[in-house]
Amino acid sequence: MKSQITNAISDFFFEYETPRQVLVRNRRVGVVCRLIQLGVLAYIIGWVFIYEKGYQSTDTAVSSVFTKMKGVGYTNVSGKERVWDVADYVFPSQGDSSFVVMTNYIITEGQQMGTCPELKGKHNCSSDADCEGGSFKRQMTGVCVNKTKTCEVLAWCPVEDDHTIPDPPLLMSAENYTLFIKNSVTFPLFGITRSNLVEGIDADYISTCLFHTEDAPLCPIFRLGDIVKLSGFSFETIAKVGGAIGIVVDWTCNFDVDVKRCKPKYNFHGLYGNPAETDKARASVGYNFRYAKHYMDGEIKKRTLLKVFGIRLDIIVQSLARKFDIIPTLTAIGSGVGIFGVATVVCDLVLLYLLPKREFYKNMKFKYTDTHMQQQDNESLGLDTGAYYSLEENAKQAQGTDKSKDPESEAASTETEVSKK
């Protein structure tokens, strides 16, 4: 038992097994094998390494965005002149990566809490009975106002009339507003921080530049009209009813080269609705919300209500950085080498199952032994399988030795056999 364990351990450490290979001279199989290997090689080099850059590790950035609008608007509605500055037309306050620039509005001034008739067409009535039943968007009092033939409501009065949207938009001057974007990104895996104020962009440059896709692609100051145009919208259309635009700051960097070559690219997308669609084709048109400014008139609390139509701007930072790493490189190479085995599998299937001489190739590839019969013979002789093979091998060697020593042994054996007969 001890010797068997020792032999097993010795065989494990000091023996090496390798599969037998059969060289098949067949043009069709050879061509198929090389074509498959060539395709795998093209996949590894072209797709894995060149296109997917499988030799690099990747990281996404942690980013922050700061924005600032500049510009002054002017309106003259019913003889009332007004100047609108940044504090009036940007919602919420400046600095966020998502905000709204007001381009049109419906204003209702001097509202105070009380009772007043509903607008015509909202809830018409002929008697108080038509105004019972609680609320209809506003809290009804159950009284039908004979003068307007509408129900009386408890609300901020006078109620807002938003049937007609001003056209052209009241703040068409918003087209010339400017937007300043300051963006900083950090790639924690590589320990690199970059800003969109890259090398060459200083205070003097910012004071005079304006973004242009070809002439000034790195300028961080954008004209609102240009943003709308690059997103595919018409400024007059979007200014009237509002909409949403996404500004994508794309950081796609390769840190195997100089870090200074890592620069942002700006893209503009119309997020809300398709500009090619007509207004009737969409269930809801534009973007709007209501904003109220409260004040005291003596002892009476009043408010000015604004229904704001505007352009919602979303600053979206998109990042992907790459750098050489030995681990993904070895992983890509190893997986590619493994895929080379597909050629062997396909060629074996062709040899063993499709070619006319498949039985011949099976006999050449596989070696069959009748283990069951050999075990029965060994058991009848009282020998184990290993001893049987050892005796058989010794007998073959001895027989070969005798024959090599006696070249006339075969002839002598023949003569003896004849003499016996």
Buried (B, 14 or more C-beta within 10 A) or exposed (E): EEEEEEEEEEEEEEEEEEEEEEEBEBEEBEEBBEEBBEEBEEEBEEEBBEEEBBBBBBBBBEBEBBBBBEBEBEBEEEEEEEEBEBEBBBBEEBEBBBBBBBBBBBBBEBBEEEBBBBBEEBBBBEEBEBBBEEEEEBEBBEBBBEEBEBBBBBBBBBBBEEEEBBEEBBBBBBBEBBBBBEBBBBBEBBEBEBEBBBEEBEEEBEEEBEBEEEEBEBBBBBBBBBBBBBBEBEBBBBBBBBBBBBBBBBBEBBBEEEEEEBBBEBBBBBBBBEBEEEEEEEEEBBBBBEEEEEEEEEEEEBBBBBBBBBBBBBBBBBBBBBBEBEEBBEBBBEEBEEBEEEBEEBBBEBBBEEBEEEEEBEEBBEEEEEEEEBEEEBEEEEBEEEEBEEEEEEEEEEEEEEEEEEEEEEEEEEEEEEEEE
